[in-house]
Amino acid sequence: MDIKNPITKERLVNGFKKLGNLRIKVDHSTILTVSALALILFIAFGVRILPLKWEIQSGSLHLSEFDPYHQYRFTEYIVNHGFLAWIWPEPWIDYQRWYPQGAPVATTALPGLPLTAAFFYKIVSLFATNLSLRDFCVVFPAIMGALTCLALYFLGKDIGGKKLGMFAALLLALSPSYIQRTSIGFFDDETVGIFALILFSLFFLRSLDEDKPMSSTVKYGVATGLVFGYFTSAWGAALYPVGITGIFVFVMILLKRYSQRLLLSFSITFGLGLLIAINVPSLSLRYLMTFTILPIVGLFALLCVAEVNRVTQSTKWKLTFVVLFFILLITGFALLWQLGYMQSVAGKFISVLNPFTREASPLIESVAEHRISSWGSIYYDLGIGIIFFATGLFFAIGNLTNRNLFLLIYGLTSLYFACSMVRLLVLMAPAFCLLMAVGVTGLLKPFSTLLKEPPKISVKKKLGLEYVGKEFSGIAVVLIFIILMSTMAFPSPKVFRQAYAPITITAGSLSIAPNEPVAEWLNMLDWTKNNLNSKTVVCSWWDYGYWLTILGNTTSLADNATINSTQIQNIGFIFMSNETQALKMLKRYNASYILVFVTFDVNGNWIDWAGGDNGKWTWMARISGSGRDRLVNTEKMIDAQSMWVNETRFGFFNTSANNGQGAWQWNATTGMTTVIYKLMAWGKYRWCEGKVSDPEELQWAYNNLTAADIKPVYFKEAYFSGVDLSANDGKTKYGGLVPLVCLYKIDWAKYYADYPNS
């Protein structure tokens, strides 16, 4: 282009003048909406990073709880070896976990979250070269929590407008159960799972819009299928949207709301989604034959029958198609069942549908988040917002659009599952926020209308008529506002208290929020990392397997993802048997060390509720007791007279002890000879030396046993983290508690000297 040409030059000058005069027009409503959304996202992110206070004091960032460490290790492997290295050319088996067989990560773990985090870390690390993967994984949940609030805004906006979407997003930003699962450090499946669930609902409902062209149904159907496929690769709860969508479609047919869009959207969604799901190694083709996926085939066939009936005029042929459909459906399911192709539902999903089945499995029941929700815990989480939730259900039923019908099914089913299992309160959080927003906006609508332009509404009085003014509406709005504040901020800011709690390992795995970061666990893991090696086998209760492997760089026998229940029974047997019986089992695992975590107060009294093994050993007894027949008859590890089924063999609960509050009383014959008792008692004795001066108090604490009685024979002190903690520090820093992490080295030389033929 010749810019010296006068005509060209004039065009360029005129073009720049037009560009200078160009003004982007944005209405006030858009500015307010964007500003409010930005504020909500800032609140959502800000609340979730509050635990940074504790991490800054501890000197580094840590992941919370236990499972996030598995997700981090998986992500680290992908970052270091490539996005396909975990499955190709050979499936990854992590031999530092689940020793000796190792953890087959590729075929047992879902890769959705690790792949997502690794992908975004690769991008972010291009700009922030000093950002470590662990620090990124720590902050990742808070970012996803904010993005999920944004997704919920769009879903709420589709259901009831911008105001409803905005309010729902704010409620989710401040939801205690959702904050708990998306605060910094909680790098687990729920981080991306809830986000995927909301996107699935948003796209699926948009695909059914009658006001949009059919191409919109295809577009959103594909988007829903992709989200569903991703959901299945990221969280086991992906079966939940399958269930609620199936119920929704069935109800739509019953209500005679069938349309071609419903058939098209349903087909694309589950056709594409299940195609992705069967390519996830831990799911494979077996996923299509599960008891929860096969009904999708039946619903698809039912939709096809509905479509045939729609285009068929003859009543005779309509009836024929319906009869043939039911015959083929029943015959098909019966054949699959008889031929053994139909897979049963996994036990954990059955236990959610019927929570009472968990009572038969101490392994499942031992996990606190698997327990049935008490009304107290539900009310604490939801607060007085339950009233608005019920009101929202009422308004949704009164205006039963397709979106409201879906929301109604989501709300009621999630409420049931939240009552069934504490952990699933997070699944209910988005539905609760949406329905609460429906309830609040529905109640406020007439009052806000009156405030804008007061109508001439009258009520009958004895002496005539009296008009209702703006004051009545203003009072109603203020009352609703006060009720909402009572559940969010007053009388105590429980939302911030939930977010302000320290990360699990920074709190030393204690059941309280200490005044300062607890160093005992961190010190222990630093010691094992510096003094042991990756092939050193350390036996501990399964809760600490991740920490020992990933932070301590040792080999563990089990962790929270262990699917081998026999291995966990064996670990329970090690702790609940006497020393010689335990060593017979430990020899099988080539263990070199054994670890226990014990909690007591500064006076030397056991504190069973604080998170130590002295509060968990009953589960060790019950879980190992469930393997009684195998241990006695098959493996000959112990005789029938010595074997137990639960904790009652080791003592009893003395209701008159501990100033009338009750305490466990170990018996001398079996209880005080167990490995778990000796390891805990000797650790406590070592701390009490020189700190608890009253010898009578020590005798009471140990049931009149001497130091020689409680000292283990074949387990020698390697490192006791916390043994140097002063009583004053225990009072001022840890609320009067003493957390003691005790690592013992197994004295195999002495054992073989005493039992040369073993």
C-alpha positions in Angstrom: 0.0 0.0 0.0 1.4 3.4 -1.0 0.9 5.7 2.0 2.4 8.6 0.1 -0.6 8.6 -2.2 -2.8 11.5 -1.1 -6.0 9.5 -1.3 -4.6 6.7 0.8 -3.2 9.2 3.3 -6.6 10.8 3.6 -8.4 7.5 4.1 -5.9 6.6 6.9 -6.5 10.0 8.6 -10.2 9.6 8.4 -10.0 6.1 9.7 -8.0 7.2 12.8 -10.5 10.0 13.4 -13.4 7.5 13.3 -11.5 5.3 15.7 -10.9 8.2 18.0 -14.6 9.1 18.0 -15.6 5.5 18.6 -17.3 5.1 22.0 -18.2 1.8 23.6 -21.7 2.1 25.0 -22.4 0.0 28.1 -25.6 0.5 30.0 -25.7 0.9 33.8 -27.3 -2.5 34.2 -24.4 -4.3 32.6 -21.9 -2.3 34.7 -23.7 -3.1 37.9 -24.0 -6.8 37.0 -20.3 -7.1 36.1 -19.3 -5.2 39.2 -21.5 -7.3 41.5 -20.2 -10.5 39.9 -16.6 -9.4 40.3 -17.3 -8.6 44.0 -18.9 -12.1 44.5 -15.9 -13.8 42.9 -13.5 -11.8 45.0 -15.4 -12.8 48.1 -15.5 -16.4 47.0 -11.8 -16.5 46.4 -10.9 -14.3 49.4 -12.8 -16.5 51.9 -11.1 -19.6 50.6 -7.6 -18.4 51.0 -8.0 -17.4 54.7 -6.1 -20.4 55.9 -3.0 -18.9 54.4 -2.4 -17.3 57.8 -1.5 -20.7 59.2 0.6 -21.6 56.2 2.6 -18.4 56.3 3.4 -19.1 60.0 4.5 -22.7 59.2 6.9 -21.5 56.5 5.4 -23.3 53.5 2.1 -24.2 51.8 0.6 -27.7 52.4 -2.3 -29.7 51.1 -5.2 -30.4 53.4 -6.6 -33.7 54.7 -5.2 -36.9 53.2 -6.6 -37.7 49.7 -5.3 -34.4 48.1 -1.8 -35.8 48.5 -2.7 -38.7 46.2 -4.1 -36.3 43.7 -0.9 -34.2 44.0 1.4 -37.3 43.5 -0.6 -38.2 40.4 -0.4 -34.7 39.0 3.4 -34.6 39.8 3.9 -37.8 37.8 2.1 -36.4 34.8 4.0 -33.1 34.9 7.4 -34.9 35.2 6.7 -37.8 32.7 4.1 -36.5 30.3 0.3 -36.6 29.9 0.1 -40.2 28.8 3.0 -41.6 30.8 0.6 -42.9 33.6 -1.0 -45.3 31.1 1.3 -45.7 28.2 3.5 -47.6 27.3 3.0 -49.3 30.7 0.4 -48.5 33.3 1.9 -46.8 36.3 2.2 -48.8 39.5 3.3 -46.8 42.5 5.3 -49.3 44.6 5.8 -46.8 47.4 2.2 -47.3 48.3 0.2 -50.4 49.2 3.4 -52.4 49.7 4.2 -55.0 48.5 1.9 -55.2 45.5 1.9 -51.4 44.9 -0.9 -49.1 43.9 -2.0 -49.6 40.3 -2.8 -45.9 39.8 -3.7 -46.2 36.1 -6.5 -48.7 36.7 -7.8 -47.5 40.1 -7.6 -43.7 40.1 -9.6 -41.2 38.1 -7.3 -38.9 36.1 -9.6 -35.9 35.6 -8.3 -33.6 38.3 -4.6 -34.5 37.9 -4.8 -34.0 34.1 -6.6 -30.7 34.5 -4.2 -29.3 37.1 -1.1 -30.5 35.1 -2.5 -28.8 32.0 -3.0 -25.5 33.7 0.2 -25.7 35.6 2.1 -26.1 32.4 0.5 -22.9 31.1 1.0 -20.9 34.3 4.6 -22.0 34.7 5.4 -20.4 31.4 4.8 -17.0 33.1 5.6 -17.8 36.7 8.8 -19.8 36.5 9.3 -19.9 40.3 5.9 -21.4 41.1 6.1 -24.9 42.4 3.6 -27.5 41.5 2.6 -28.0 45.2 1.9 -24.3 45.6 -0.2 -24.3 42.5 -2.2 -27.3 43.7 -2.7 -25.6 47.0 -4.3 -22.5 45.4 -6.1 -24.4 42.6 -9.2 -25.3 44.7 -9.9 -21.7 45.7 -9.7 -20.6 42.0 -12.2 -23.4 41.0 -14.4 -22.4 43.9 -14.7 -18.9 42.5 -15.3 -20.2 38.9 -18.0 -22.5 40.2 -19.8 -19.5 41.7 -19.7 -17.9 38.3 -21.1 -21.0 36.6 -23.9 -21.1 39.2 -24.7 -17.4 38.3 -25.4 -18.4 34.7 -27.5 -21.4 35.8 -29.5 -19.3 38.2 -29.9 -16.6 35.6 -31.4 -19.1 33.2 -33.8 -20.3 35.9 -35.1 -17.0 37.2 -33.1 -14.0 35.9 -30.0 -12.1 36.9 -31.1 -11.3 40.4 -31.7 -15.0 41.2 -28.4 -16.0 39.6 -26.5 -13.3 41.5 -28.0 -14.3 44.8 -27.3 -18.0 44.2 -23.7 -17.3 43.4 -23.3 -15.2 46.6 -24.8 -18.0 48.7 -22.5 -20.6 47.2 -19.5 -18.3 47.7 -20.4 -18.3 51.5 -21.6 -21.9 51.8 -19.7 -23.6 54.7 -19.9 -27.1 53.2 -18.6 -25.9 49.8 -15.9 -23.7 51.4 -14.6 -26.7 53.3 -14.1 -28.6 50.0 -12.7 -25.7 48.0 -10.5 -23.8 50.5 -6.8 -23.8 49.8 -5.1 -27.1 50.1 -8.3 -29.2 49.4 -7.0 -30.5 46.1 -9.6 -33.3 45.6 -12.2 -34.5 43.2 -14.9 -32.1 44.4 -12.8 -29.2 43.3 -13.7 -29.9 39.6 -16.6 -32.2 40.3 -19.1 -29.6 41.5 -18.1 -27.3 38.7 -18.7 -30.0 36.1 -22.1 -30.8 37.7 -23.3 -27.2 37.4 -22.0 -26.9 33.8 -23.8 -30.2 33.0 -27.1 -28.9 34.3 -26.6 -25.5 32.6 -25.8 -26.9 29.1 -28.4 -29.7 29.3 -31.2 -27.4 30.2 -30.2 -24.9 27.5 -30.3 -27.7 25.0 -34.0 -28.1 25.7 -34.9 -24.4 25.0 -37.9 -24.4 22.6 -37.1 -20.7 21.6 -33.8 -21.6 20.1 -33.1 -23.3 16.7 -32.5 -27.0 16.6 -28.8 -26.3 15.9 -28.7 -24.9 19.5 -29.8 -28.3 20.8 -27.0 -30.0 19.0 -24.4 -27.5 20.1 -25.4 -27.6 23.8 -26.0 -31.4 23.6 -22.3 -31.8 22.5 -21.2 -29.5 25.3 -23.2 -31.5 27.8 -21.7 -34.7 26.5 -18.2 -33.4 26.8 -18.8 -32.1 30.3 -20.3 -35.5 31.3 -17.4 -37.4 29.9 -15.0 -35.1 31.8 -17.1 -35.6 34.9 -16.9 -39.4 34.8 -13.1 -39.1 34.5 -12.8 -36.8 37.5 -15.3 -37.9 40.2 -17.1 -41.1 41.1 -20.2 -39.0 41.8 -20.7 -38.7 38.1 -23.4 -41.3 38.5 -25.5 -38.7 40.3 -26.3 -36.5 37.2 -27.0 -39.8 35.3 -29.7 -40.5 38.0 -31.3 -37.1 38.2 -31.3 -36.7 34.4 -32.9 -40.1 34.0 -35.6 -39.2 36.6 -36.1 -35.8 34.8 -36.6 -37.4 31.4 -39.0 -40.1 32.8 -41.1 -37.4 34.5 -41.1 -35.3 31.3 -42.6 -38.2 29.4 -45.2 -38.8 32.1 -46.1 -35.1 32.0 -46.5 -35.4 28.2 -43.7 -32.9 27.7 -41.8 -35.1 25.3 -40.2 -33.3 22.3 -37.7 -34.1 19.6 -35.2 -31.8 21.4 -35.4 -34.1 24.4 -34.6 -37.2 22.4 -31.8 -35.4 20.5 -30.2 -33.8 23.5 -30.4 -37.0 25.6 -28.9 -39.1 22.7 -26.0 -36.7 22.1 -25.3 -36.2 25.8 -25.0 -39.8 26.9 -23.7 -41.1 23.6 -20.7 -38.8 23.6 -20.3 -38.8 27.4 -20.3 -42.6 27.7 -17.9 -42.8 24.7 -15.4 -40.7 26.7 -16.1 -42.7 29.9 -15.3 -46.1 28.5 -11.9 -44.8 27.5 -11.0 -43.9 31.1 -8.8 -46.9 32.2 -10.4 -47.3 35.6 -13.9 -47.4 34.1 -13.5 -49.2 30.7 -16.3 -51.0 29.0 -17.5 -52.4 32.3 -19.0 -49.0 33.0 -21.7 -49.5 30.4 -22.9 -52.6 32.1 -23.3 -51.2 35.6 -26.7 -51.2 37.2 -26.8 -47.4 37.1 -25.9 -46.9 33.4 -28.1 -49.6 31.8 -31.3 -47.7 32.7 -30.0 -45.0 30.3 -30.4 -47.5 27.5 -34.0 -48.2 28.7 -34.8 -44.5 28.7 -33.4 -44.0 25.3 -35.6 -46.8 24.0 -38.6 -45.2 25.8 -37.8 -41.9 24.1 -37.7 -43.6 20.8 -41.1 -45.2 21.5 -42.4 -41.7 22.4 -41.1 -40.3 19.1 -42.7 -43.2 17.1 -46.0 -42.6 18.9 -45.7 -38.9 18.1 -45.5 -39.5 14.4 -47.9 -42.5 14.3 -51.6 -41.7 14.0 -53.0 -45.2 14.5 -53.8 -46.1 18.1 -53.4 -49.8 17.3 -49.8 -49.3 16.2 -49.0 -47.0 19.2 -50.2 -49.8 21.5 -48.2 -52.4 19.5 -45.0 -50.4 19.8 -45.4 -49.9 23.6 -46.0 -53.6 24.2 -43.0 -54.5 22.0 -40.8 -52.0 23.8 -41.6 -53.5 27.3 -41.1 -57.1 26.0 -37.7 -56.2 24.5 -36.6 -54.2 27.5 -37.4 -56.8 30.0 -36.0 -59.6 27.9 -32.8 -57.7 27.3 -32.2 -56.9 31.0 -33.0 -60.5 31.9 -30.5 -61.9 29.4 -27.7 -59.5 30.5 -28.4 -60.5 34.1 -28.4 -64.2 33.4 -25.3 -64.1 31.2 -23.4 -62.2 33.9 -22.8 -59.1 31.8 -24.6 -56.8 34.2 -22.3 -55.4 36.8 -23.6 -54.6 40.3 -23.4 -51.2 41.8 -20.2 -50.5 43.7 -20.7 -50.9 47.5 -20.1 -47.3 48.3 -23.0 -46.2 46.1 -25.3 -48.8 47.6 -24.3 -47.5 51.0 -25.3 -44.0 50.0 -28.7 -45.1 48.8 -29.1 -47.3 51.9 -26.9 -45.8 54.7 -27.8 -48.6 57.1 -25.7 -51.0 55.0 -22.6 -49.2 56.2 -23.2 -50.5 59.7 -22.1 -53.9 58.5 -18.8 -52.6 57.2 -16.6 -51.1 59.9 -14.1 -50.2 57.2 -16.5 -47.8 55.7 -18.0 -46.6 58.9 -14.6 -45.8 60.4 -14.3 -42.8 58.1 -15.9 -39.8 59.8 -17.2 -38.3 56.5 -19.1 -41.5 55.6 -21.4 -41.3 58.6 -25.1 -40.4 58.5 -25.6 -36.7 58.9 -27.2 -35.6 62.1 -29.9 -32.9 62.1 -27.5 -30.8 64.1 -24.8 -30.9 61.5 -27.3 -30.2 58.7 -28.8 -27.2 60.5 -25.3 -25.9 61.4 -24.4 -26.0 57.7 -27.6 -24.7 56.2 -28.8 -22.5 59.1 -32.2 -20.8 59.0 -31.8 -20.7 55.2 -33.7 -24.1 55.4 -36.9 -22.0 55.6 -36.1 -20.2 52.3 -35.1 -23.6 50.8 -38.6 -25.0 51.5 -40.1 -21.8 50.2 -38.1 -22.2 47.0 -39.4 -25.7 46.6 -42.9 -24.3 46.9 -42.3 -21.6 44.2 -40.7 -24.2 41.9 -43.7 -26.5 42.2 -46.0 -23.6 41.6 -44.2 -22.7 38.3 -43.2 -26.1 37.0 -41.2 -25.2 34.0 -38.6 -27.6 32.6 -35.8 -25.9 34.5 -37.8 -25.7 37.7 -38.7 -29.4 37.4 -35.0 -30.3 37.0 -34.1 -28.1 40.0 -36.8 -29.7 42.0 -35.4 -33.2 41.3 -31.9 -32.0 42.0 -32.9 -30.4 45.3 -34.9 -33.3 46.7 -32.4 -36.0 45.7 -29.4 -34.1 46.9 -31.2 -33.4 50.2 -31.6 -37.2 50.7 -28.0 -38.0 49.9 -26.8 -35.2 52.2 -28.8 -36.7 55.0 -27.4 -40.1 54.1 -23.7 -39.1 54.2 -22.0 -36.1 55.8 -19.6 -35.8 52.9 -22.4 -35.3 50.4 -23.5 -32.0 51.9 -21.2 -30.5 49.3 -23.3 -32.2 46.6 -26.4 -30.4 47.9 -24.7 -27.0 48.2 -25.5 -25.7 44.7 -29.1 -27.0 44.7 -29.6 -25.5 48.2 -28.3 -22.1 47.0 -30.4 -22.1 43.9 -33.6 -23.1 45.7 -32.9 -20.7 48.6 -32.4 -17.9 46.0 -35.7 -18.9 44.4 -37.4 -18.7 47.8 -35.9 -15.3 48.7 -36.5 -13.6 45.3 -40.0 -15.1 45.2 -40.8 -13.6 48.7 -39.2 -10.2 47.9 -40.8 -9.8 44.5 -44.2 -8.4 45.7 -42.5 -6.2 48.3 -40.0 -4.7 45.8 -42.9 -4.0 43.4 -44.7 -2.1 46.2 -41.5 -0.2 47.0 -41.1 0.9 43.4 -44.7 1.9 42.7 -47.1 1.4 45.6 -50.4 0.0 44.3 -53.7 0.7 45.9 -54.0 -2.4 47.9 -56.6 -2.4 50.5 -57.6 -4.6 53.4 -61.0 -4.7 55.1 -61.3 -3.1 58.5 -64.4 -2.8 60.7 -64.7 0.9 59.9 -63.8 0.8 56.3 -60.7 0.4 54.1 -57.1 1.2 54.8 -54.3 1.4 52.2 -51.0 -0.5 52.6 -48.1 1.8 52.1 -44.4 1.5 51.4 -43.6 1.1 55.1 -45.0 -2.4 55.2 -42.9 -3.5 52.2 -39.8 -1.9 53.7 -40.2 -3.7 57.0 -40.7 -7.0 55.2 -37.6 -6.5 53.2 -35.6 -5.6 56.3 -36.9 -8.6 58.2 -35.8 -11.0 55.3 -32.4 -9.3 55.3 -32.0 -9.8 59.0 -32.9 -13.5 58.7 -30.4 -13.9 56.0 -27.7 -12.2 58.0 -28.4 -14.4 60.9 -27.5 -17.5 58.9 -24.5 -15.9 57.1 -22.7 -13.7 59.6 -24.5 -13.2 62.9 -24.4 -14.0 65.8 -21.1 -15.6 64.9 -19.4 -15.6 61.5 -19.4 -19.4 61.0 -18.6 -18.9 57.3 -15.3 -17.4 58.1 -14.7 -19.7 61.0 -15.1 -22.6 58.6 -12.6 -21.0 56.2 -10.2 -19.8 58.9 -9.5 -23.3 60.2 -5.9 -24.4 59.6 -5.1 -27.1 57.1 -5.1 -30.6 58.5 -1.4 -31.2 58.7 -0.7 -27.7 59.9 -3.1 -28.4 62.7 -1.2 -31.5 63.5 -4.2 -33.7 62.6 -5.8 -32.5 65.8 -9.6 -32.1 66.1 -9.3 -28.5 67.3 -8.0 -25.3 65.9 -4.8 -24.6 67.8 -3.4 -21.1 68.6 -0.3 -21.8 66.5 0.7 -24.2 63.7 1.4 -27.7 65.1 4.9 -28.8 64.2 5.0 -32.4 65.4 3.8 -34.1 62.2 5.8 -31.9 60.0 8.9 -32.5 62.1 8.3 -36.3 61.9 8.0 -36.3 58.1 11.1 -34.2 57.7 13.0 -36.7 59.9 11.9 -39.7 57.9 12.7 -37.9 54.6 16.2 -37.0 55.8 17.0 -40.3 57.7 15.2 -43.0 55.9 14.9 -43.8 52.2 12.1 -44.5 49.7 12.3 -48.2 50.1 12.1 -48.2 53.9 8.7 -49.8 54.9 6.9 -48.0 57.7 3.7 -49.5 59.1 1.0 -47.1 60.4 -2.7 -46.9 60.4 -4.0 -46.2 56.9 -4.8 -42.5 57.7 -1.2 -41.5 57.5 -0.1 -43.5 54.5 -0.1 -40.6 52.1 1.9 -38.4 54.4 4.5 -41.0 55.0 4.9 -41.7 51.3 4.6 -38.3 49.7 6.0 -36.0 52.4 8.2 -38.5 54.3 9.5 -40.4 51.2 9.0 -43.8 52.7 7.1 -46.9 51.6 3.6 -47.3 53.3 1.3 -50.3 53.6 -2.0 -48.6 53.0 -3.6 -45.2 52.7 -7.1 -43.7 52.2 -7.4 -45.0 48.6 -6.5 -48.6 49.4 -9.1 -50.9 47.9 -7.5 -54.1 49.4 -9.6 -54.5 52.6 -7.5 -57.6 53.5 -4.4 -55.4 53.8 -6.2 -53.0 56.1 -7.4 -55.9 58.2 -3.9 -57.1 58.5 -2.7 -53.7 59.7 -5.4 -53.7 62.3 -4.3 -57.1 63.4 -0.7 -55.9 63.8 -1.8 -53.2 66.2 -4.4 -55.2 68.2 -2.3 -58.4 68.7 0.6 -58.8 71.1 4.2 -58.2 70.0 5.1 -61.7 68.9 1.9 -62.1 66.9 2.3 -58.7 65.3 5.9 -59.5 64.3 4.7 -62.6 62.5 2.5 -60.3 60.3 5.1 -57.5 60.0 7.6 -60.1 58.7 5.3 -60.6 55.7 5.7 -56.9 54.8 9.5 -56.6 55.5 8.6 -53.6 57.7 11.5 -51.8 59.4 9.5 -49.2 61.4 6.1 -48.7 63.0 4.4 -45.4 63.8 1.6 -44.3 66.1 0.0 -40.9 66.8 -1.2 -40.3 70.3 -2.9 -37.4 72.0 -3.2 -36.6 75.7 -3.5 -33.5 77.9 -0.6 -31.8 79.8 -1.5 -33.7 82.9 -0.9 -37.1 81.2 -4.5 -38.0 80.7 -5.6 -39.7 77.5 -7.7 -37.4 75.1 -9.5 -39.8 72.8 -11.4 -37.2 70.8 -8.5 -35.1 69.6 -7.5 -37.2 66.5 -4.9 -39.6 67.8 -4.8 -43.4 67.5 -6.0 -43.6 71.1 -9.4 -42.5 69.6 -9.1 -44.7 66.5 -7.9 -48.1 67.9 -11.5 -49.3 68.3 -11.8 -49.3 64.5 -8.6 -51.2 64.2 -10.2 -53.9 66.5 -13.4 -54.0 64.5 -11.9 -54.0 61.1 -9.3 -56.7 61.9 -12.1 -58.6 63.7 -14.1 -58.8 60.5 -11.3 -60.9 59.1 -11.4 -63.3 62.0 -12.1 -66.5 60.0 -9.4 -65.8 57.5 -6.8 -65.0 60.1 -7.7 -68.0 62.3 -8.6 -70.7 59.8 -6.8 -69.9 56.5 -3.6 -68.0 57.5 -3.2 -69.6 61.0 -1.9 -66.3 62.3 -3.7 -66.7 65.7 -5.8 -69.3 67.5 -9.5 -69.0 67.8 -9.5 -68.4 71.6 -7.1 -65.4 71.3 -8.8 -63.8 68.3 -11.3 -61.0 68.7 -14.3 -59.6 66.8 -14.4 -56.1 68.2 -12.9 -53.9 71.0 -14.8 -55.6 73.9 -12.1 -58.2 74.3 -9.5 -55.5 75.3 -11.4 -53.8 78.1 -14.6 -51.9 78.9 -15.9 -48.4 79.1 -15.8 -47.3 82.8 -18.6 -44.8 83.3 -17.4 -43.8 86.8 -13.8 -42.8 85.6 -12.6 -39.4 84.5 -14.7 -37.4 87.1 -17.9 -39.2 86.0 -17.4 -38.5 82.3 -16.3 -42.1 81.6 -13.1 -43.5 80.1 -11.9 -46.6 78.4 -10.5 -49.2 80.9 -7.9 -51.5 79.3 -7.8 -55.0 80.9 -4.4 -56.4 81.9 -4.7 -59.8 80.1 -5.1 -58.7 76.5 -5.6 -54.9 76.3 -2.4 -53.8 77.9 -0.4 -56.4 76.0 -1.5 -55.1 72.6 1.0 -53.4 70.3 -1.2 -50.3 70.0 -1.4 -49.9 73.8 2.3 -50.4 74.4 3.4 -48.0 71.7 1.0 -45.3 72.8 1.6 -45.8 76.5 5.4 -45.8 76.2 5.3 -42.6 74.1 3.1 -40.9 76.7 5.4 -42.2 79.5 8.4 -40.7 77.7 6.8 -37.3 77.5 5.5 -37.4 81.2 9.0 -38.0 82.5 10.0 -34.9 84.3 6.8 -33.0 83.3 4.2 -34.8 85.4 5.5 -34.8 89.0 2.7 -36.6 90.8 3.6 -40.4 90.8 0.1 -41.3 91.8 -1.3 -39.6 88.7 1.1 -41.6 86.6 0.0 -44.8 88.3 -3.6 -43.9 87.6 -2.9 -43.1 84.0 -1.2 -46.5 83.5 -3.4 -48.6 85.7 -0.6 -49.1 88.3 1.8 -50.5 85.7 5.5 -49.8 86.0 7.7 -48.4 83.2 9.1 -51.9 82.6 5.5 -53.3 82.1 4.6 -50.9 79.4 7.9 -50.6 77.6 7.8 -52.6 74.3 10.2 -55.5 73.9 10.8 -55.6 70.1 10.1 -52.0 69.2 12.8 -49.4 70.0 12.4 -45.7 70.0 13.6 -44.2 66.8 12.2 -40.7 66.9 9.4 -39.2 69.0 8.2 -35.9 67.6 6.7 -33.8 70.4 8.5 -35.5 73.3 10.3 -32.2 74.0 7.2 -30.1 74.0 6.8 -28.3 77.3 3.6 -28.4 79.3 3.4 -24.7 79.1 3.7 -24.7 75.3 1.0 -27.4 75.2 -1.3 -25.1 77.1 -0.6 -21.9 75.2 -0.2 -23.2 71.7 -2.3 -26.3 71.5 -5.2 -25.7 73.9 -3.8 -28.0 76.6 -3.1 -30.9 74.3 0.1 -32.8 73.6 0.3 -34.3 70.1 3.0 -37.0 70.0 4.1 -38.8 66.8 6.1 -41.9 67.8 8.3 -43.8 65.3 9.7 -47.1 66.5 12.3 -49.2 64.9 11.5 -52.9 64.8 14.3 -54.9 66.6 14.4 -57.9 64.3 17.7 -59.1 65.7 16.2 -59.6 69.2 13.1 -61.2 67.8 15.0 -63.8 65.8 17.3 -64.4 68.8 14.2 -65.1 71.0 12.4 -67.1 68.2 15.0 -68.6 66.0 12.5 -70.9 64.3 10.0 -68.2 63.3 
